[in-house]
Amino acid sequence: MIGVAVFGASGYAGAELIRLIAGHPEMELRHVSAGRMAGKRLGEVLPSIGDYCAELILADGTAPLADGVDLAFTALPHGAAAATVARLLAQGCRVVDLSADFRHPNLNNYRDAYGTDHPQPALTTQAVYGLSEWQREAIGSTNLVANPGCYPTSVLLPLLPLLQTDLLNCDRIIVDAKSGTSGAGRSPKQTTLFCEINESIAAYGLPRHRHQWEMEEWAENLGCNRPISIPFTPHIIPMTRGMLATIYLHGNDPSSWHAILDQRYADEPFVRVLPAGQLPATGGVAGSNRCDIGIVVRDDHNAVLVSCIDNLLKGAAGQALQNANLMFALDEQSGLSPLGVWP
Ligand SMILES: NC(=O)c1ccc[n+]([C@@H]2O[C@H](COP(=O)([O-])OP(=O)(O)OC[C@H]3O[C@@H](n4cnc5c(N)ncnc54)[C@H](OP(=O)(O)O)[C@@H]3O)[C@@H](O)[C@H]2O)c1
């Protein structure tokens, strides 16, 4: 069995990781840690886990690791994650980091997006950006995976196959995206209070949300091989989980784009291209590690892509486990389901 630690186990992504690890045939949860909740029983802070590891005590983030930990998931806020990751790597652990701390090989982008210099610049060169379907080989041979952000996952998966062609006008891509409130994490904030969010929808993060740097950096690195601008407006909407990205595209021969996507993802268990003209909804992917993609052609030069993920699964814990499976040469689908919960 692979011994696993979850840092940030009292948060939403941490809770999802623990649920997935519980169902993984080759992983065993050995260590959990938290910030303010350190010292409490896991069962006390996570209502969802039943008796599974309920008696584990949440360690302080700096406490010594339990014996036999081979793999750590760090689901901590950006900035706080980097030092923990450095310590874990030094102890010989392999790490999947769910924060933004290692997603930017271009450290200027990290500084511009997060308003501070990178806390561990030397480590960024060994991190592999964990967009699983695009980086399998590199993920399999690294000790540090930077798990992608939820919005970038929902945008890059549908966009990259088209960016690799010469059909897309790369200067005319616009992304409008929506997220459920679990995307903002469990720590209380005024903007996610019931009274502020219920019956309301709001744009935020403008003029330039942090994830725009990540989308642009990896659209260039994995897609078009040149700097690209992707204007992006996120919205928070009154639902618990789910993310929908609407991507407006301009270029040549859009009627051929569905086939390009369909071919690229034909053998992927966690990316589904819907029949031409059919559009996905967040309800169809909730609880699953799937990204559903739809495309509608508007006219000879314009099309709209729509993609949906569960922000806590393909957007966070699910993709993190998919990456861990790749790191340890396990079945990539182990512990993960492409099926959602419905209704
Ligand atoms: N939510 C999503 O949909 C999503 C998607 C993709 C990526 N992510 C990323 O995943 C990470 C976790 O997100 P989340 O939504 O799970 O956040 P969250 O619900 O707010 O949980 C954060 C976790 O980190 C712990 N923590 C906070 N500050 C800490 C510190 N200074 N030292 C040690 N532990 C600390 C918290 O412990 P206490 O509560 O005990 O203080 C909690 O366990 C973030 O980097 C986030 O950007 C989240």
The ligand as a Gaussian input file, in Angstrom:
#p B3LYP/6-31G(d) Opt

LIG

0 1
 N      -11.936000      24.583000      -3.908000
 C      -11.630000      24.318000      -5.158000
 O      -12.531000      24.127000      -5.996000
 C      -10.199000      24.255000      -5.608000
 C       -9.938000      23.891000      -6.938000
 C       -8.612000      23.827000      -7.378000
 C       -7.592000      24.163000      -6.516000
 N       -7.880000      24.551000      -5.249000
 C       -6.746000      24.913000      -4.392000
 O       -6.597000      23.951000      -3.379000
 C       -6.135000      24.566000      -2.181000
 C       -7.135000      24.257000      -1.062000
 O       -8.395000      24.809000      -1.449000
 P       -9.720000      24.562000      -0.605000
 O      -10.829000      25.062000      -1.455000
 O       -9.770000      23.189000      -0.082000
 O       -9.485000      25.595000       0.588000
 P      -10.127000      25.531000       2.074000
 O      -11.406000      24.794000       2.038000
 O      -10.135000      26.942000       2.543000
 O       -9.070000      24.677000       2.895000
 C       -7.775000      25.154000       3.161000
 C       -7.055000      24.148000       4.035000
 O       -5.752000      24.636000       4.321000
 C       -5.581000      24.775000       5.748000
 N       -4.790000      25.984000       5.997000
 C       -5.148000      27.259000       5.746000
 N       -4.116000      28.100000       6.039000
 C       -3.108000      27.319000       6.468000
 C       -1.790000      27.591000       6.906000
 N       -1.299000      28.833000       6.935000
 N       -1.010000      26.528000       7.273000
 C       -1.498000      25.273000       7.239000
 N       -2.749000      24.959000       6.849000
 C       -3.537000      25.976000       6.449000
 C       -6.980000      24.885000       6.286000
 O       -6.966000      24.456000       7.642000
 P       -7.987000      25.088000       8.724000
 O       -9.317000      25.187000       8.081000
 O       -7.896000      24.074000       9.817000
 O       -7.417000      26.416000       9.075000
 C       -7.732000      23.925000       5.373000
 O       -7.510000      22.596000       5.773000
 C       -6.012000      26.062000      -2.484000
 O       -4.699000      26.385000      -2.851000
 C       -6.936000      26.237000      -3.673000
 O       -6.599000      27.332000      -4.485000
 C       -9.147000      24.593000      -4.762000

